[in-house]
Amino acid sequence: MSARAGSVRLCRADELVEGSSRGFDPLGQGRDTVFVVRHGGLFHAYRDACPHVAGAPMAWRKDAYLNRAGSRIVCHAHGAQFLPDSGLCVQGPCLGRFLTRVPLVLDGDGEIFVSV
């Protein structure tokens, strides 16, 4: 495992299958503050906070950030829908706004890290 300064290991890439999501607590705050989505073969990381209500967590239960089809990120509080690859809200009260992207690194050993 090759850690980088200022980054925290989240998981192995093969632990996230296509069309899945998973929440993480990289700073040990006692709740998931970052989530990662695997979509189109790529990994995308975002802050677990809806832009509609400051700090509102996105998942309705642990790791449940996506719709059933795995094609959109959904905020449980009001049903806003976001594109997994850009974080753009395409439906709901925060239409046109973006989730906050978190810098992500996939190292040569297949480990996923986020910058903190």
Sine and cosine of phi, psi and omega as CSV:
sin_phi,cos_phi,sin_psi,cos_psi,sin_omega,cos_omega
0.00,0.00,0.76,-0.65,-0.02,-1.00
-0.89,-0.45,0.99,-0.13,0.02,-1.00
-0.98,0.20,0.46,-0.89,0.07,-1.00
-0.92,-0.39,0.50,-0.86,0.03,-1.00
-0.86,0.51,0.71,-0.71,0.02,-1.00
0.97,0.23,0.29,0.96,0.02,-1.00
-0.78,-0.63,0.35,-0.94,-0.01,-1.00
-0.79,-0.61,0.72,-0.69,0.05,-1.00
-0.95,0.32,0.71,-0.70,0.05,-1.00
-0.97,-0.23,-0.81,0.59,-0.05,-1.00
-0.15,-0.99,-0.01,-1.00,0.14,-0.99
-1.00,0.07,0.56,-0.83,-0.01,-1.00
-0.85,0.52,-0.60,0.80,-0.04,-1.00
-0.96,0.29,-0.07,1.00,0.08,-1.00
-0.99,0.13,-0.21,0.98,0.04,-1.00
-0.91,-0.42,0.95,-0.32,0.02,-1.00
-0.99,0.14,0.33,-0.94,0.03,-1.00
-0.80,0.60,0.70,-0.71,0.02,-1.00
0.97,0.22,0.34,0.94,0.00,-1.00
-0.87,-0.49,0.20,-0.98,0.02,-1.00
-0.62,-0.79,0.34,-0.94,0.02,-1.00
-0.41,-0.91,0.68,-0.73,0.03,-1.00
-1.00,-0.04,0.45,-0.89,-0.03,-1.00
-0.63,-0.78,0.41,-0.91,0.05,-1.00
-0.86,-0.51,0.95,0.31,-0.14,-0.99
-0.91,0.42,-0.39,0.92,-0.03,-1.00
-0.97,-0.25,0.14,0.99,0.05,-1.00
0.91,0.42,0.66,0.75,-0.02,-1.00
-1.00,0.03,-0.02,1.00,0.04,-1.00
1.00,0.02,0.09,1.00,0.07,-1.00
-0.40,-0.92,0.40,-0.92,0.02,-1.00
-0.92,0.38,0.79,-0.61,0.01,-1.00
-0.89,-0.46,-0.13,0.99,0.00,-1.00
-0.66,-0.75,0.58,-0.82,0.15,-0.99
-0.71,-0.70,0.46,-0.89,-0.01,-1.00
-0.86,-0.51,0.68,-0.73,0.05,-1.00
-0.87,-0.49,0.68,-0.74,0.14,-0.99
-0.96,-0.27,0.90,-0.43,-0.08,-1.00
-0.60,-0.80,0.77,-0.64,-0.01,-1.00
0.89,0.46,0.48,0.88,0.00,-1.00
0.99,0.16,-0.02,1.00,-0.02,-1.00
-0.92,-0.40,0.33,-0.94,0.03,-1.00
-0.95,-0.31,0.69,-0.72,0.01,-1.00
-0.75,-0.66,0.76,-0.65,0.00,-1.00
-0.89,-0.46,0.65,-0.76,-0.01,-1.00
-0.67,-0.74,0.41,-0.91,0.17,-0.98
-0.91,0.41,0.63,-0.77,0.03,-1.00
-0.99,0.13,0.94,0.35,-0.04,-1.00
-0.43,-0.90,0.85,-0.52,0.00,-1.00
-0.96,0.28,0.67,-0.74,0.03,-1.00
-0.95,0.32,-0.23,0.97,0.00,-1.00
-0.97,0.26,-0.68,0.74,0.02,-1.00
-0.80,-0.60,0.93,-0.37,-0.10,-1.00
-0.76,0.65,0.85,-0.52,0.08,-1.00
0.99,0.15,-0.04,1.00,-0.01,-1.00
-0.92,0.39,0.83,-0.57,0.02,-1.00
-0.91,0.41,0.51,-0.86,-0.11,-0.99
-1.00,0.07,-0.65,0.76,-0.15,-0.99
-0.98,0.20,0.58,-0.82,0.06,-1.00
-1.00,0.04,-0.29,0.96,0.17,-0.99
-0.43,-0.90,0.19,-0.98,-0.07,-1.00
-0.74,0.67,0.83,-0.55,0.08,-1.00
0.93,0.38,0.17,0.99,-0.03,-1.00
-0.99,-0.10,0.98,0.20,-0.02,-1.00
-0.97,-0.24,-0.26,0.96,-0.11,-0.99
-0.94,-0.33,0.38,-0.93,0.15,-0.99
-0.95,0.32,0.11,-0.99,-0.07,-1.00
-0.84,0.53,-0.62,0.79,-0.02,-1.00
-0.97,0.23,-0.22,0.98,-0.04,-1.00
0.96,0.27,0.29,0.96,-0.09,-1.00
-0.99,-0.16,-0.24,0.97,0.00,-1.00
-0.61,-0.79,0.54,-0.84,0.18,-0.98
-0.99,0.10,0.70,-0.71,-0.05,-1.00
-0.81,-0.59,0.74,-0.68,0.10,-0.99
-1.00,0.09,0.81,-0.58,-0.06,-1.00
-0.93,0.36,-0.42,0.91,-0.11,-0.99
-0.93,0.36,-0.60,0.80,-0.07,-1.00
-0.56,-0.83,0.14,0.99,0.11,-0.99
0.99,0.17,0.19,0.98,0.06,-1.00
-0.85,0.52,0.59,-0.81,-0.02,-1.00
-0.87,-0.49,0.68,-0.74,-0.08,-1.00
-0.80,-0.60,0.56,-0.83,0.09,-1.00
-0.96,0.28,0.75,-0.66,-0.06,-1.00
-0.91,0.42,-0.49,0.87,-0.08,-1.00
-1.00,0.08,-0.34,0.94,-0.03,-1.00
-0.83,-0.56,-0.35,0.94,-0.07,-1.00
0.99,0.17,0.15,0.99,0.00,-1.00
-0.95,0.30,0.76,-0.65,0.07,-1.00
-0.98,0.22,0.85,-0.53,-0.03,-1.00
-0.93,-0.37,-0.06,1.00,0.04,-1.00
-0.37,-0.93,0.71,-0.70,0.05,-1.00
0.90,-0.45,-0.06,-1.00,-0.12,-0.99
-0.93,0.36,-0.21,0.98,0.03,-1.00
-0.94,-0.34,0.49,0.87,-0.01,-1.00
-0.73,0.68,0.78,-0.62,0.02,-1.00
1.00,0.03,-0.18,0.98,0.04,-1.00
-1.00,-0.02,0.21,-0.98,-0.07,-1.00
-0.86,-0.51,0.52,-0.86,0.25,-0.97
-0.93,0.37,0.40,-0.91,0.02,-1.00
-1.00,0.09,0.90,-0.44,-0.01,-1.00
-0.95,0.31,0.58,-0.81,0.06,-1.00
-0.91,-0.42,0.80,-0.60,0.00,-1.00
-0.84,0.54,0.74,-0.68,-0.11,-0.99
-0.82,-0.57,0.61,-0.79,0.06,-1.00
-0.77,-0.64,0.77,-0.64,0.13,-0.99
-0.94,-0.33,0.93,-0.37,-0.08,-1.00
-1.00,0.09,0.08,-1.00,-0.06,-1.00
-0.92,0.40,-0.26,0.96,0.03,-1.00
-1.00,-0.04,0.06,1.00,0.00,-1.00
0.99,0.14,0.35,0.94,0.02,-1.00
-0.99,-0.13,0.63,-0.78,0.04,-1.00
-0.97,-0.23,0.78,-0.63,0.03,-1.00
-0.84,-0.55,0.48,-0.88,0.17,-0.99
-0.86,-0.51,0.52,-0.85,0.09,-1.00
-0.98,0.19,0.64,-0.76,0.01,-1.00
-0.82,-0.57,0.00,0.00,0.00,0.00
